[in-house]
Amino acid sequence: QLQLVESGGGLIQPGGSLRLSCAASRFVLNDYAIGWFRQAPGKEREGLSCISSLAGNTLYADSVKGRFTISRGDAKNTVYLQMDSLKPEDTAVYYCAANWSPYSRLCTMLPDYHHWGQGTQVTVSS
């Protein structure tokens, strides 16, 4: 069973940067499409970005485009979400998710993923 663990969240001032990690134990993530999501209190889960297994194709939500970057780590069991120019409205619990999707150039920002992490809190406040 694939298990995902997010890390890297915390309290950051507006305009700051954080890098979130999504790590899998005992699995490599190369054959998985990976998505990043967030959920703020009282709001629905929002898809932020995803990366395909093949060719590393990426998608971004308009709310984070130009500020967030998704990437795969060299260790092949980690996917990152680099978050720059953070705003108070970015405050939420951030989740990564994975779907077995080998040889696919596609990914989705819909929450149609089989495997989810427990989430990491990001708070943007002065």
Salt bridges, closest charged atoms under 4 A:
GLU46 OE1 - ARG38 NE 2.87
ASP62 OD1 - LYS65 NZ 3.33
ASP90 OD1 - ARG38 NH1 2.82
ASP90 OD2 - ARG67 NH1 2.75
